[in-house]
Structures are given as structure tokens and as C-alpha cells.
Amino acid sequence: MSSTKLSTFWGNKLAAAFISSIVICSSATSQTTVKSSKDAPVFSQFTYKGNDRIYNENPLKDDEFYTPVLQGCYPDPSITRKGNDYYLVNSSFAMVPGVPIFHSNDLVNWKQIGHVLDRPSQLKVQNTGISAGVYAPDIKYNKNNNTFYMITTQISAGMGNIVVKTQDPAKGWSDPVRLKFDGIDPSLFFDDDGKAYVLHNDAPPKDKALYEGHRVIKIWDYDLENDKVIEGSDKIIVDGGVDISLKPIWIEGPHLYKKNGRYYLMCAEGGTGDWHSEVIFVSDSPKGPFRPAPSNPILTQRHFPKNRANKMDWAGHADLVEGPNGKYYGVFLGIRPNEKDQVTTGRETFMLPVDWSGEFPVFENGLVPLKPKIKMPAGVKNQTGQNGFLPNGNFSFTDNFTNGKLDYKWIGIRGPREGFVSQTKNGLTVTPFEKNIKAVAPISTLFYRQQHNTFEATVTLKYAPKSEKDMAGLVCYQSERFNYVFGITQKGNNSYIVLARTEKGNTTVLASSKVDTRKPVQLQVEAQGDTYRFNYSTDKQNFKNLGGTVSGDILTTNVAGGFTGSLIGLYATAGNDIQPNLEGQPVVNTSATQP
């Protein structure tokens, strides 16, 4: 797919997400039936191991750290600073809790401190597709009132653009205030004189669109006392992009900064595919007129060979922060495709130092092929993977589910984790909902983000299904319409382990085998790029493969569309529609349960 077509493709996907969320929210029910926890599956000893070649071939030196700093589906990063405290947030779509938030004192070592939207009153994504929900959050600290703000677009349940706030990001956030303007990707700017502004992406004025992907950036005066935009104050400050004669597409993700008395507007341009970029403008006023830098873009990967080694791509949707010792850094989204140039891990959070010694900021090495390592700020020690800090590069994660509190890495889809999981001395009990993995509704599945192209994930399952409607196991999930299910169900008097592939909502049973469930069964998925294998063991030593080698294509955004990365799920349902094939040949169930 060409750069132009791919950029248009992602723009169309965004428009489709709006339409999809409206259709789904109006037609689906939010009611979810919970089956009795008696006989519910119990998961224990979950392990995840990443083994990407790029990290094996690029070991760190003492003064280096890896980028991306957040691997897996952590797109659309925004960052802010109060003193020596840095806070970073990401899009979460229909994931629950919403908007993960991370803290660091040095930009290298990060800890997740929770989620911004962690209560039902803040997050209403029960009946929306996986790629609707919460888009492009912006976090800002306002020194004038010692308050943090997070503003975002929630494309579900009629929420629209919302803002929440707190004086301590580690202690929870307010209920959302709905803001009365259209468009997406809102951000806040607090000026030195105490005035505040909201910027966002919007459509051109009615009947003024010049081409597909034509968008504008607007600015509004913002009433801090009442948390609302001031009616009639809106103004278009960028029309189309850097040079509208070239028909630039999807100007979005605006952030406004002030340096040396001047105002700098930074935006993404080109759509979130392989024509993605970051551009910069300057003005003497927050409302313009804005003059683009002559050297735009200041960050992109669009011009390099498609088959380059250690490819990282789609760089854009950035935010800037002044780091230690006055040095600027930028966070932005990017991807690390597999050997087939397809994206399984989703859009991740990358970081680069920024040179702002001249009039305009420029991402250092942001206009050459991205490298996996960058230099640490002076005086900082790399503690990733130690002392509670998040790991990066190749790493392992183990969870026995016995400490009484779920790790923040675990998420639900469309509904809270607490609605279906509980931890005991034996592990994690997942109480099954009547809905299955294809439902556009809360599902009883606990998810972990896939963070490597080459990985292995294993979990122990204690479970004895009682009927063919019962199933529990592992899933690899790109969306409700694209996923693999590797689980145990019942047929007649026997239990079977089944591997099924769902593509465009249609399910094919690839393989099944009778299994003894009197003892725990270990389930395993291992991947090497596009190659996935599903294995199981009944003796904790020897693994058997089920279904041979299968393609991970349906777990990529290239095939499945949308904006999320692949997720690994601990799955249970009392509404199973996947039956073992006792004849040994693939069976196709074309009765897709969702549109």
C-alpha cells in the first residue's frame, strides 16, 4: 500500500470509528449476565517472555536506554511536568480502566501509577467497538492554580470531548466535564498571564472541505473557573496543514508551547500511517497568525526504504517537555512491524531528545531511520526493570495472582476487571459472562498487551467445563472481529481443547483434541513475527502443539484495521459458540455474532 493510500486508509478508519461507535451504542445492550462463580476457571502462573532480535543485537551501554519507552499498545502519548515529576498518558480506546498514567523523575525510569479514568462515572465504553472509546488524551499542569488537567475525546455513549482534573495524579481524578465543541484531539494551554485555551482538530467550515482528509486546527478561550470553552471565541489557526496547496491530510494532535515570549504550535500531519509526521508553527500570539517552520517536518520516517533493517515507522503525534538540565525531549507514537511489514504490537510510545537551540525545535535523529537506543540525560541511572520501574527491551513478566491486587498491566474490555475476576490463594478466578469474545459488550477476559514481535506466554488453567456453552482459555485478540481462541470446552461426556480463528466476525475451528481436565492444563502461545503456535501440556513438562503453525495476520492493524495492538487474554464465557470438530477437518461457522 502506498504512503498516500495508507495515510488515507487511516483517516478513513478514524471516520469509520465515529460512525461505528454511534451505530453500536444505539443498538447494543449494556446488560451483562454473570454466571455463578462455582466451577469458574482458575488461572495461575502466568508468564510472558519477549525475545525480539533487535534488542539481542543492540545491547545497552551504560549511558543508553531503549526507545520505545513503552512497548505494546500505548499510542498518542502526552507528557507534562511539575518540578522534577513527569507524567505521561496514552489513548486507551475501549480498554478499562481508561488512560494509563505513568510517572518518572528523569524521563528514563517509569512507573505506572494507575489510570486517569478508573470509575464508571468517568468511562462509558460498554457498548462500543474496541477502536472507539478514548482517543488522544492531553495532560497539562497549570502552575497558576496548581492543578493537573487531562482533556480527551471519548467516542462513546455521547460523551464527546471531556476534561478531568486533580492536584495529585496519584490520588485520583474528578468526574468528567463535557465540553461543547466538536472535533477530536483536544489539548489545553495555560499562558503566563493566567489565561487558558483549548486547541483541537476539526472539520473545515460547512461546504469548505477542499479534499479528502482536509482538516483544521481551532483554538478557543477557556473559562478555568467553570471549565468550559467561551462561546464564540473559536478561531481557525491552521487550515489543512503546513501548505494547503499540497493537500496535506489529517492535521491533528495540536500542542501549544511558549518559549522566549513566542508561541509554538506543534501538530501531527499525514495520518497515523506511513506518511505520518510532526510539524511546527510559530506566532507572537496564541491565536496566530502562525507561520510554519521552513524545515518542516521536524519528525517523520516517511522517506526511507520500506525494507530497511530494524524498521521503526509511522512516527508522529508528539508532545514536548523540558527535561533534566534544561534539555527538551519529545514523546511520540511509532511502530515496530514484523518481517511481513505488519503491525501486531500496535502503536507504541517512543522518545527522542529535541534540539531547541534555534528558532524551532527539531527531533534529534528524527529525520533519519529511528534507532532502538538513545542517550540518557546526564546523571541519570538506567533502572528499567528494577526497583519497581517498568522494563523495556527484552524482558519477562510473571504473575501468580496471589498478592490481592491486580497489576496495572491487566485490563478489561468495555467493563471493569472487578466485575468478573477475584484473586484467591489458588490464583485468579474468572467468573464467566454470557457474552463471548465476539460480543460488542463487556467480556469476561483479562488482557495483557503483546509487547514484542517474538514472545511466549504461558498460563496454568484449572477448569472442568460442564456444557458446550462453557469455555475458558487463552485468546489473542485484535478486536471482536479478529482473534484466536485457544480454550477448553465440553462435548458430550468429554472435554476438548479447541483452536479457533475468527476473521471478519466469522469463526473457523482449526483443530481440537480430547483433553483430561482432572489436573491443571498449561496453555501457551508462542510467536515469531507472523508465525504463531498454540501449545498445551497436561504434565507441566511436555507441550503438544494444536493446529500447527498459523498466521498472525488477523492480529495486525494492517488486516484488522482499528487503532489497537494485539492483546493476550485470560478468557472465560458461558456463551461459547465454538465446538470441537470431531472429524478432524476445519469447520467454519459463518454466523458472525456482531456487525
Secondary structure in CASP SS format (residue, H / E / C, confidence):
PFRMAT SS
TARGET T0000
AUTHOR 0000-0000-0000
METHOD secondary structure of the structure
MODEL  1
M C 1.00
S C 1.00
S H 1.00
T H 1.00
K H 1.00
L H 1.00
S H 1.00
T H 1.00
F H 1.00
W H 1.00
G H 1.00
N H 1.00
K H 1.00
L H 1.00
A H 1.00
A H 1.00
A H 1.00
F H 1.00
I H 1.00
S H 1.00
S H 1.00
I H 1.00
V H 1.00
I H 1.00
C H 1.00
S H 1.00
S H 1.00
A C 1.00
T C 1.00
S C 1.00
Q C 1.00
T C 1.00
T C 1.00
V E 1.00
K C 1.00
S C 1.00
S C 1.00
K C 1.00
D C 1.00
A C 1.00
P C 1.00
V E 1.00
F E 1.00
S E 1.00
Q E 1.00
F E 1.00
T E 1.00
Y E 1.00
K E 1.00
G E 1.00
N C 1.00
D C 1.00
R H 1.00
I H 1.00
Y H 1.00
N H 1.00
E C 1.00
N C 1.00
P C 1.00
L C 1.00
K C 1.00
D C 1.00
D C 1.00
E E 1.00
F E 1.00
Y E 1.00
T C 1.00
P C 1.00
V C 1.00
L E 1.00
Q C 1.00
G C 1.00
C C 1.00
Y C 1.00
P C 1.00
D C 1.00
P C 1.00
S E 1.00
I E 1.00
T E 1.00
R E 1.00
K E 1.00
G C 1.00
N C 1.00
D E 1.00
Y E 1.00
Y E 1.00
L E 1.00
V E 1.00
N C 1.00
S C 1.00
S C 1.00
F E 1.00
A C 1.00
M E 1.00
V E 1.00
P C 1.00
G E 1.00
V E 1.00
P E 1.00
I E 1.00
F E 1.00
H E 1.00
S E 1.00
N C 1.00
D C 1.00
L C 1.00
V C 1.00
N C 1.00
W C 1.00
K E 1.00
Q E 1.00
I E 1.00
G E 1.00
H E 1.00
V E 1.00
L E 1.00
D C 1.00
R C 1.00
P C 1.00
S C 1.00
Q C 1.00
L C 1.00
K C 1.00
V C 1.00
Q C 1.00
N C 1.00
T C 1.00
G C 1.00
I C 1.00
S C 1.00
A C 1.00
G E 1.00
V E 1.00
Y E 1.00
A E 1.00
P E 1.00
D E 1.00
I E 1.00
K E 1.00
Y E 1.00
N E 1.00
K C 1.00
N C 1.00
N C 1.00
N C 1.00
T E 1.00
F E 1.00
Y E 1.00
M E 1.00
I E 1.00
T E 1.00
T E 1.00
Q E 1.00
I E 1.00
S C 1.00
A C 1.00
G C 1.00
M C 1.00
G E 1.00
N E 1.00
I E 1.00
V E 1.00
V E 1.00
K E 1.00
T E 1.00
Q C 1.00
D C 1.00
P H 1.00
A H 1.00
K H 1.00
G C 1.00
W C 1.00
S C 1.00
D C 1.00
P C 1.00
V E 1.00
R E 1.00
L C 1.00
K C 1.00
F C 1.00
D C 1.00
G C 1.00
I E 1.00
D E 1.00
P E 1.00
S E 1.00
L E 1.00
F E 1.00
F E 1.00
D C 1.00
D C 1.00
D C 1.00
G C 1.00
K C 1.00
A E 1.00
Y E 1.00
V E 1.00
L E 1.00
H E 1.00
N E 1.00
D E 1.00
A C 1.00
P C 1.00
P C 1.00
K C 1.00
D C 1.00
K C 1.00
A C 1.00
L C 1.00
Y C 1.00
E C 1.00
G C 1.00
H C 1.00
R C 1.00
V E 1.00
I E 1.00
K E 1.00
I E 1.00
W E 1.00
D E 1.00
Y E 1.00
D E 1.00
L C 1.00
E C 1.00
N C 1.00
D C 1.00
K E 1.00
V E 1.00
I C 1.00
E C 1.00
G C 1.00
S C 1.00
D C 1.00
K E 1.00
I E 1.00
I E 1.00
V E 1.00
D E 1.00
G C 1.00
G C 1.00
V C 1.00
D C 1.00
I H 1.00
S H 1.00
L H 1.00
K C 1.00
P C 1.00
I C 1.00
W C 1.00
I C 1.00
E E 1.00
G E 1.00
P E 1.00
H E 1.00
L E 1.00
Y E 1.00
K E 1.00
K E 1.00
N C 1.00
G C 1.00
R E 1.00
Y E 1.00
Y E 1.00
L E 1.00
M E 1.00
C E 1.00
A E 1.00
E E 1.00
G C 1.00
G C 1.00
T C 1.00
G C 1.00
D C 1.00
W C 1.00
H C 1.00
S E 1.00
E E 1.00
V E 1.00
I E 1.00
F E 1.00
V E 1.00
S E 1.00
D C 1.00
S C 1.00
P C 1.00
K C 1.00
G C 1.00
P C 1.00
F C 1.00
R E 1.00
P E 1.00
A C 1.00
P C 1.00
S C 1.00
N C 1.00
P C 1.00
I C 1.00
L E 1.00
T E 1.00
Q C 1.00
R C 1.00
H C 1.00
F C 1.00
P C 1.00
K C 1.00
N C 1.00
R C 1.00
A C 1.00
N C 1.00
K C 1.00
M C 1.00
D E 1.00
W E 1.00
A E 1.00
G E 1.00
H E 1.00
A E 1.00
D E 1.00
L E 1.00
V E 1.00
E E 1.00
G C 1.00
P H 1.00
N H 1.00
G H 1.00
K C 1.00
Y E 1.00
Y E 1.00
G E 1.00
V E 1.00
F E 1.00
L E 1.00
G E 1.00
I E 1.00
R C 1.00
P C 1.00
N C 1.00
E C 1.00
K C 1.00
D C 1.00
Q C 1.00
V C 1.00
T C 1.00
T C 1.00
G C 1.00
R C 1.00
E E 1.00
T E 1.00
F E 1.00
M E 1.00
L E 1.00
P E 1.00
V E 1.00
D E 1.00
W C 1.00
S C 1.00
G C 1.00
E C 1.00
F C 1.00
P C 1.00
V E 1.00
F E 1.00
E C 1.00
N C 1.00
G C 1.00
L C 1.00
V C 1.00
P C 1.00
L C 1.00
K C 1.00
P C 1.00
K E 1.00
I E 1.00
K E 1.00
M C 1.00
P C 1.00
A C 1.00
G C 1.00
V C 1.00
K C 1.00
N C 1.00
Q C 1.00
T C 1.00
G C 1.00
Q C 1.00
N C 1.00
G C 1.00
F C 1.00
L C 1.00
P C 1.00
N C 1.00
G C 1.00
N C 1.00
F C 1.00
S E 1.00
F E 1.00
T E 1.00
D E 1.00
N C 1.00
F C 1.00
T C 1.00
N C 1.00
G C 1.00
K C 1.00
L C 1.00
D C 1.00
Y C 1.00
K C 1.00
W C 1.00
I E 1.00
G E 1.00
I E 1.00
R C 1.00
G C 1.00
P C 1.00
R H 1.00
E H 1.00
G H 1.00
F C 1.00
V E 1.00
S E 1.00
Q E 1.00
T E 1.00
K C 1.00
N C 1.00
G E 1.00
L E 1.00
T E 1.00
V E 1.00
T C 1.00
P C 1.00
F E 1.00
E C 1.00
K C 1.00
N C 1.00
I C 1.00
K C 1.00
A C 1.00
V C 1.00
A C 1.00
P C 1.00
I C 1.00
S C 1.00
T E 1.00
L E 1.00
F E 1.00
Y E 1.00
R E 1.00
Q C 1.00
Q C 1.00
H C 1.00
N C 1.00
T E 1.00
F E 1.00
E E 1.00
A E 1.00
T E 1.00
V E 1.00
T E 1.00
L E 1.00
K E 1.00
Y C 1.00
A C 1.00
P C 1.00
K C 1.00
S C 1.00
E C 1.00
K C 1.00
D C 1.00
M E 1.00
A E 1.00
G E 1.00
L E 1.00
V E 1.00
C E 1.00
Y E 1.00
Q E 1.00
S E 1.00
E C 1.00
R C 1.00
F E 1.00
N E 1.00
Y E 1.00
V E 1.00
F E 1.00
G E 1.00
I E 1.00
T E 1.00
Q E 1.00
K E 1.00
G C 1.00
N C 1.00
N E 1.00
S E 1.00
Y E 1.00
I E 1.00
V E 1.00
L E 1.00
A E 1.00
R E 1.00
T E 1.00
E E 1.00
K C 1.00
G C 1.00
N E 1.00
T E 1.00
T E 1.00
V E 1.00
L E 1.00
A E 1.00
S E 1.00
S E 1.00
K E 1.00
V C 1.00
D C 1.00
T C 1.00
R C 1.00
K C 1.00
P C 1.00
V E 1.00
Q E 1.00
L E 1.00
Q E 1.00
V E 1.00
E E 1.00
A E 1.00
Q E 1.00
G C 1.00
D C 1.00
T E 1.00
Y E 1.00
R E 1.00
F E 1.00
N E 1.00
Y E 1.00
S E 1.00
T C 1.00
D C 1.00
K C 1.00
Q C 1.00
N C 1.00
F C 1.00
K E 1.00
N E 1.00
L E 1.00
G E 1.00
G E 1.00
T E 1.00
V E 1.00
S E 1.00
G C 1.00
D H 1.00
I H 1.00
L H 1.00
T C 1.00
T H 1.00
N H 1.00
V H 1.00
A H 1.00
G C 1.00
G C 1.00
F C 1.00
T C 1.00
G C 1.00
S C 1.00
L E 1.00
I E 1.00
G E 1.00
L E 1.00
Y E 1.00
A E 1.00
T E 1.00
A C 1.00
G C 1.00
N C 1.00
D C 1.00
I C 1.00
Q C 1.00
P C 1.00
N C 1.00
L C 1.00
E C 1.00
G C 1.00
Q C 1.00
P C 1.00
V E 1.00
V E 1.00
N E 1.00
T C 1.00
S C 1.00
A C 1.00
T C 1.00
Q C 1.00
P C 1.00
END
